[in-house]
Amino acid sequence: MTISPPVTSSAPLRPRTVVSLIAGRGAFRVASQLAAVALAVVWGERTFGAYANVVGVSAWLIFVSSGAEKAALKLVPRHPRLGKDIVWQVIFLASLPLAAVLILLAAALLVAGGSTPTLYLAAAAVSSSTGLLLVVAGLHRLLGRSGYDVAAFVVAAVAIGVFTTVTWIFGLQPLGQLLMILTVSLMTSAVLLAALPAEWTRGPRRNRGVVAKHVLRSSFLLGANDILDAAGVATVFAVLAVSGRTAQSGPLLLALIAAGAVGSLLVFLLRLAQPGVSLRQRGRGAEAGRRRAAVLLQVAQWSGLAVAVALGVAVALTITSGTRTALSSTTALAVLVVAEIVMFAVVSYAVFLVENTDHRVLKVTASAALVGFGATVGLGVVLAARFGAAGALGAVVLGMPVKAAVLRLWLRTPRLTRTT
C-alpha cells in the first residue's frame, strides 16, 4: 500500500499569517528579555553573571538543529515525493543532540547535584530542546499549519514569565529556573511531534540510505554558518570566564539579547521565505541569487573595515590613557549593538541567498563561516580578556565582515560562476 505524502506549501504566506507568526515569536523574545532583566535584579551581579555565562556558552546548541530545519525547508519543496523520508531524517538529526545532553544531565543531577557542570548541562539541554522546537514548528509551517508555531511560542513566552515570577518569589537559583524552562520546552516539542502526520514520522522509508546521506550533508553544511556564528559568541563568553571577568557576562548577554531581538526576527522571516526562494533559485535562478549576494557581501566588507578603524582608534585611546574606559562604557556597548544588528542583517541575507542556490556553494559558505569563526576567536582572546563585554562584542562584530570578504572572494571562482 502506497501512502501519499502530505501536501506541503511553498507559496508566500498571507500578511495576516506572517503577523501572527511574528507576534508569537515576538512574545517569546520579549518574555526572554524581560526575564533576563528581572533575574539580573533578583540574583545580583555575581549570580546573574554566572547564569549569563552558562547560557551564553551553551546557546550555540540551538543551532545544531538549525541545519536540519533549513534542510527540510530547502529540500522538501524541491523533492515533494521524498518529503516523508526527508522529514523523518530531519527529526532524527534534530533529536539526537538533545537525547545525548539529557542523558548527561540526568547523570549529573544524580551524581553532582547543583554543581557548575550540572548548570552548564541544564543550559545545554534548554538550548537543544529549543532547537528541536524550532525544527518541529518549521515542519508544521511546511504543512500550512502556522497556528502550531504561534501557539508553541506563546506557550513558551507565558511559561518564561511564570517561571521568572516563581524564581523571584521563592528565591530559586539558576538551576531551578533552567529545569522549569526545559520541562515546558520538552512538553511543547512532544505535542508538536505527535501532531505531525503519521507518514512523516513512521511511514515507509524507501531509499533510506541515499536520502539520509543527502539530508545529513545538507544539514551539516547549511547549519555550519549558524553553528559557527553561535560558537564564536560562546567562545567570547568562555574567554570572559577564563580571564576572571565572569561578571562582564551579564552586560554582554543583555547587549546580545537586544541585538538578537532584531536578528532573530530577520532569521525567522528568512525561514518563512525559504521554501519559495529555494524553488525560485533552483537551476538557472541560482546565478541571480549569487549576484545579489555579492553586492551585499561587498557592503558588509567595507562596513566592517569602518568598524575596525573605529575600534582601533578606541583601543589606541585606551592604551594611551592607561584606562579601559574607551571600550568599557555603556555608550561603546550601545554603538557595537547597532553595528552588530546592521552587519548581521546584511551578511545573513547574503548567506541565505547563496545557500538556497545549488549544492556546489554549501561547502563554500561553510568554509567562509569557519574563517569568520577563527577571526572571532582570535579577536575575542585579545579584546574580551582586556576590555570585557565591549571587547567581546567587538570581536563578534568584526568576525562577520571577515566571513563576508572570504565568501565574496570564493564566489568569484570560475567553478561557481558557471550556470548549471
Secondary structure, 3 states (H helix, E strand, C coil): CCCCCCCCCCCCCCHHHHHHHHHHHHHHHHHHHHHHHHHHHHHHHHHHHHHHHHHHHHHHHHHHCHHHHHHHHHHHHHCHHHHHHHHHHHHHHHHHHHHHHHHHHHHHHHHCCCCHHHHHHHHHHHHHHHHHHHHHHHHHHHCCCHHHHHHHHHHHHHHHHHHHHHHHHHCCCHHHHHHHHHHHHHHHHHHHHHCCCHHHHHCCCCCHHHHHHHHHHHHHHHHHHHHHHHHHHHHHHHHHHHCCCHHHHHHHHHHHHHHHHHHHHHHHHHHHHHHHHHHHCCCCHHHHHHHHHHHHHHHHHHHHHHHHHHHHHHHHHHHHHCCCHHHHCHHHHHHHHHHHHHHHHHHHHHHHHHHCCCHHHHHHHHHHHHHHHHHHHHHHHHHHHHHHHHHHHHHHHHHHHHHHHHHHHHHCCHHHHCCC
